[in-house]
Amino acid sequence: MFILVTLFIDILGIGIVIPILPELIKQFVGGSTAEAGRYVGVIGASYSLMQFFFAPIIGALSDRFGRRPVILAALFGLGIDFLVQGFAPSISWLFVGRVIAGVMGASFTTANAYIADISTPETRARNFGFVGVMFGLGFIFGPALGGLLGGIHLRLPFFVAAGLALINWLYGFFILPESLAREHRSPLTLAKLNPFGTIQRLRNYPIVASLAVAFVFMSLAQRGLENVWVLFTGFRFGWNELQNGLTLALVGVTAAVVQGGLVRPAITRLGERRTVTIGLTISTIAFLGYGLATQGWMVLLIIIFGSLGGVTGPAIQSIIAGTVAPSEQGKIQGALTSLISVTNIIAPLVFTAGLFSYFTSEGAVIKLPGAPFLVGSVLLAIALLITRAVFRRFPKMREADNKPAAVADQERPEVSGDPHGDSHS
């Protein structure tokens, strides 16, 4: 409960600024949607670039010193970041604020490692589902509150978010316990701080390495949606800050319902693999619907349907958590966060600064603001094909089979080595 409440307040603070950040950028550039799209893309990419470099550092630090101090430091830094953005007199200051946010936002690596620390094989999927619930609840109240506050003053949400982040830091300082026992901590080396080296670490876990490829395509699609959503709905349907805030709150409600009430029954009944397959299929169809929607009410229906695809993330995280040894959770989660960060660098530039800006500009061959979602649907379809191929490649996966050969041999001494081997990576 400690880490879940911490995550909720953290996401609440982030969700508050979502409806108003693109609008603030539009003010700085004179109200041009296409021009704002380019700046939103570049600023979003800078955030993700920092997250890419710092996710493995934060993950490795949490493996060495424990999860608690890393989470607390990141929460304090996030509070400072919101203040910087709130007082920003220009786009340059917003850029600085997003750089700070990228560094501190890498702490989600540690939150996932924390959940893995305190979970058993029986509770893993449920606990990662609870993380999804907190994200959902944060995005229920965050964007709605941001839309209401933004209607009062466009910068007010930043200051409220700063207050929430610092209150969250105080809460964690007095309440949050440590989850990583000292005997499970690992030494800190320069190799573990290298984001490229950390990604290479995935080779030790064949299932994780294979699923990571699908993860990249999934993340590209999702990050593209997140970066372009407010600009898209404003351009296509004329939605304002309040309407966007309430719509994003609906996204949070449906996500909380699905991940809080459906993840465990789905995985229990269907298994982790089939849950991933069904979830990706739903998401592929939903993105296609977003791209082709002609009326705002259609988007609301698609949000409800697409929320069922939210079972995918907890199912994949459950597979990964069951694969990795306790002393490696932080580093592997850091590697996955680094991969997501790479897609976060690419997605704003491709989906927002590229596709959306071009297809809404005067020089576009055809006006197609839904182009980013259509491309996202294709990417999700590719991820679906990849996961199905991975599951066929490892048809009878046991927990010990997912681990590196050295770990598996220690737990199953009668087996001479990992039958999958690193060569498959």
Buried (B, 14 or more C-beta within 10 A) or exposed (E): EBBBBBBBBBBBBBBBBBBBBBBBBBEBBEEEBBBBBBBBBBBBBBBBBBBBBBBBBBBBBBBBBBBBEBBBBBBBBBBBBBBBBBEBEEBEBBBBBBBBBBBBBBBBBBBBBBBBBBBEEEBBBBBBBBBBBBBBBBBBBBBBBBBBBBBEEBBBBBBBBBBBBBBBBEBBEEEBEEBBEEEBBBEBEEEBBBBEBBBBBBBBBBBBBBBBBBBBBBBBBBBBBBBBBBBBBBBBBEBBBBBBBBBBBBBBBBBBBBBBEBBBEBBEEBEBBBBBBBBBBBBBBBBBBBBEBEEBEBBEEBBBBBBBBBBBBBBBBBBBBBBBBBBBBBBBBBBBBBBBBBBBBBBBBBBBBBBBBBBBBEEBEEEBBBBBBBBBBBBBBBBBEBBBEBBEEBEEBEEBBBBBBEBBBEEBEEEEEBBBEEEBB
